[in-house]
């Protein structure tokens, strides 16, 4: 992460984004200062890094956005904060309705930050959780509403990331440092999500 933040600071400086460069430098210095017993709370470390990565992601620059996504998507997806949160959730079917609604609200709030749903696999996993709650018979209206809101926001947040990538690619183009990707290349990550939604709709139709 320290190397990525250093690269982000250099690229932000080259693109005259002093605000992002400052955030990246602050996050890198904060990360490098964690030694021995002199460690800050993990949430504070995450906050510093996510602030820099989030600013880069929404900068409109394809190069900075790519670095941000690399920082959010480590090679080991099991270490992502969203994955750890989903792993920590108990079987929601065993909880009362109020608890289910509150957990859906937590996921809804998380999905409002696009970096929480930066992977199609995570979106599908969150959608699966929401569908499981809605498939209860009967499903309380409050639970269904909360689950639907969380599911919609997860898809919306993921598409927002792809939209930003597409706009940056079209604005820069190969001459401006873009990768020369076609719209199909940029949006290919949405295919697994669409496939999952279609399978669920088909399963629902088959039951009727």
C-alpha positions in Angstrom: 0.0 0.0 0.0 2.9 2.4 0.8 4.3 2.0 -2.7 0.9 2.5 -4.3 0.3 5.7 -2.3 3.7 6.9 -3.3 2.9 6.3 -7.0 -0.5 8.0 -6.5 1.2 11.1 -5.0 3.7 11.2 -8.0 1.0 10.9 -10.6 -1.3 13.4 -8.8 1.6 15.8 -8.8 2.2 15.3 -12.5 -1.5 16.0 -13.2 -1.5 19.1 -10.9 -3.9 17.6 -8.4 -2.3 19.0 -5.3 -5.3 17.9 -3.1 -4.9 14.3 -4.0 -1.1 14.4 -3.7 -1.4 15.8 -0.2 -3.9 13.1 0.8 -1.7 10.3 -0.7 1.4 11.7 1.1 -0.5 12.0 4.4 -1.8 8.4 4.1 1.6 7.0 3.2 3.3 8.8 6.1 0.6 7.6 8.4 1.0 4.0 7.2 4.8 4.1 7.5 4.6 5.4 11.1 2.9 2.2 12.3 5.7 0.4 14.2 5.8 -1.7 17.3 3.5 -0.6 20.1 3.1 2.9 18.5 0.2 1.9 16.3 -3.0 3.8 15.7 -6.4 2.2 15.6 -7.0 0.2 12.4 -10.1 2.2 11.5 -8.0 5.4 11.5 -5.5 3.8 9.2 -8.2 2.6 6.8 -9.8 6.0 6.9 -6.6 7.8 5.8 -6.0 5.4 2.9 -9.6 5.3 1.8 -9.8 9.1 1.8 -6.9 9.3 -0.6 -8.1 6.4 -2.8 -11.7 7.7 -2.9 -10.5 11.2 -4.0 -8.4 9.6 -6.8 -11.3 7.4 -7.8 -13.6 10.4 -8.3 -11.0 12.6 -9.8 -12.0 12.0 -13.4 -8.5 10.9 -14.3 -8.2 7.5 -15.8 -4.7 7.0 -14.4 -5.5 8.1 -10.9 -8.7 6.1 -11.0 -6.8 3.0 -12.0 -4.4 3.4 -9.1 -7.3 3.9 -6.7 -9.0 0.7 -7.9 -5.7 -1.2 -7.5 -5.5 0.0 -3.9 -9.1 -1.0 -3.3 -8.8 -4.4 -5.0 -5.9 -6.2 -3.4 -4.9 -9.6 -4.8 -6.5 -11.3 -1.8 -10.2 -10.4 -2.0 -10.8 -12.1 1.4 -8.9 -9.1 3.0 -11.3 -6.5 1.6 -13.3 -4.7 4.2 -16.6 -5.5 2.5 -15.7 -9.2 2.4 -14.8 -9.1 6.1 -18.1 -7.4 7.0 -20.1 -10.0 5.0 -18.1 -12.8 6.6 -18.9 -11.4 10.1 -22.6 -11.5 9.5 -24.5 -14.4 11.1 -27.2 -16.3 9.2 -29.7 -13.5 8.9 -32.6 -15.9 8.9 -32.0 -16.6 12.6 -32.3 -12.9 13.5 -35.5 -11.0 14.3 -37.0 -8.6 11.8 -35.7 -5.5 13.4 -32.1 -6.9 13.4 -32.4 -7.8 9.7 -33.6 -4.3 8.9 -30.7 -2.7 10.8 -28.1 -4.9 9.1 -29.6 -4.0 5.7 -29.3 -0.3 6.6 -25.6 -0.9 7.4 -25.1 -2.5 4.0 -27.1 0.3 2.3 -24.9 2.9 4.0 -21.7 1.0 3.0 -22.9 0.6 -0.6 -23.3 4.4 -0.9 -19.5 4.6 -0.9 -18.6 3.1 -4.3 -15.4 1.6 -3.2 -17.4 -0.8 -0.9 -18.8 -2.5 -4.1 -15.7 -2.3 -6.4 -16.0 -5.9 -7.5 -18.8 -7.8 -9.3 -18.2 -10.7 -7.0 -19.0 -8.6 -4.0 -22.1 -7.1 -5.6 -23.4 -10.6 -6.4 -22.7 -11.7 -2.8 -24.6 -8.8 -1.4 -27.5 -9.3 -3.9 -27.6 -13.0 -2.8 -28.0 -11.9 0.8 -30.8 -9.5 -0.1 -32.6 -12.1 -2.2 -32.4 -14.7 0.6 -34.2 -12.3 2.9 -36.8 -11.3 0.3 -37.6 -15.0 -0.5 -38.8 -15.7 3.1 -42.5 -16.7 3.3 -43.9 -14.4 4.4 -41.4 -11.6 4.1 -42.2 -8.6 6.4 -42.6 -5.4 4.3 -39.9 -3.6 6.4 -37.4 -6.3 5.7 -38.2 -6.4 2.0 -38.0 -2.7 1.6 -34.6 -2.5 3.4 -33.2 -5.4 1.4 -34.4 -3.9 -1.9 -32.8 -0.6 -1.1 -29.5 -2.2 -0.2 -29.5 -4.3 -3.4 -30.4 -1.4 -5.6 -27.7 0.8 -4.1 -25.0 -1.9 -4.5 -25.8 -2.2 -8.2 -26.0 1.6 -8.6 -22.6 2.1 -6.8 -20.9 -0.5 -9.0 -22.3 1.0 -12.2 -21.1 4.4 -11.0 -17.5 3.1 -10.8 -17.8 1.7 -14.4 -19.4 4.9 -15.6 -16.5 7.0 -14.2 -14.0 4.6 -15.8 -15.8 4.9 -19.2 -16.0 8.7 -19.0 -12.3 9.0 -18.1 -11.3 6.6 -20.9 -13.4 8.5 -23.5 -12.1 11.9 -22.3 -8.4 10.9 -22.3 -8.3 8.4 -25.2 -5.0 6.7 -26.2 -3.3 10.0 -26.9 -4.1 11.2 -23.4 -2.8 8.2 -21.6 -5.9 6.1 -21.8 -5.8 2.4 -22.6 -7.8 2.6 -25.8 -10.6 0.4 -24.3 -14.0 0.1 -26.0 -17.2 0.6 -24.1 -17.6 -3.2 -24.1 -14.2 -3.6 -22.4 -15.0 -1.0 -19.8 -18.4 -2.4 -18.9 -17.6 -6.1 -19.1 -17.5 -6.4 -15.3 -21.2 -5.8 -15.1 -21.9 -9.0 -17.0 -21.7 -11.4 -14.0 -24.1 -9.1 -12.1 -26.6 -9.0 -15.0 -26.3 -12.8 -15.3 -27.1 -13.3 -11.6 -30.1 -10.9 -11.8 -31.4 -12.7 -14.8 -31.1 -16.1 -13.2 -33.0 -14.9 -10.1 -35.8 -13.4 -12.3 -36.0 -16.7 -14.2 -36.2 -18.7 -11.0 -39.0 -16.5 -9.8 -40.9 -16.8 -13.0 -40.5 -20.6 -12.9 -42.2 -20.7 -9.5 -45.2 -18.9 -10.7 
